[in-house]
Amino acid sequence: MDSVVLAATSGGTGSILIMVLYIAIFGVAIYFLMVRPQKKEQKRMDALLSTMAPGDSVLTTSGFYGVVIDVTDDSVIVEFGNNKNCRIPMQKSAITQVEKPEDAATGE
């Protein structure tokens, strides 16, 4: 009888350890597949927005293309279209792409 009880308790401990191991592997996989790439993309966007200067062509989150007229710490003034009177202040976070004038000239 004692051997049956010992066998049952030792089998339960092994399955708990395997379950904890699976959870740990799942957590590491989530980190490398979701969290790490998101942080990498955020660093890239921060670097891109910090180098933004007047004259750069930008694409906004709403899909409008424009040219940066002025840059402050957390906002930019973007000119849209051929009408020089259409200048709209925007947050930097609303910019999704920045194209430098020298990039457009070389065709990259």
HELIX and SHEET records of a PDB file:
HELIX    1   1 ASP A    2  ILE A   30  1                                  29    
HELIX    2   2 TYR A   31  VAL A   35  3                                   5    
HELIX    3   3 ARG A   36  SER A   50  1                                  15    
HELIX    4   4 LYS A   92  ALA A   94  5                                   3    
HELIX    5   5 PRO A  101  THR A  106  1                                   6    
SHEET    1   A 5 ARG A  87  GLN A  91  0                                        
SHEET    2   A 5 SER A  75  PHE A  80 -1                                        
SHEET    3   A 5 TYR A  65  VAL A  71 -1                                        
SHEET    4   A 5 SER A  57  THR A  60 -1                                        
SHEET    5   A 5 ILE A  95  GLU A  99 -1                                        
END                                                                             
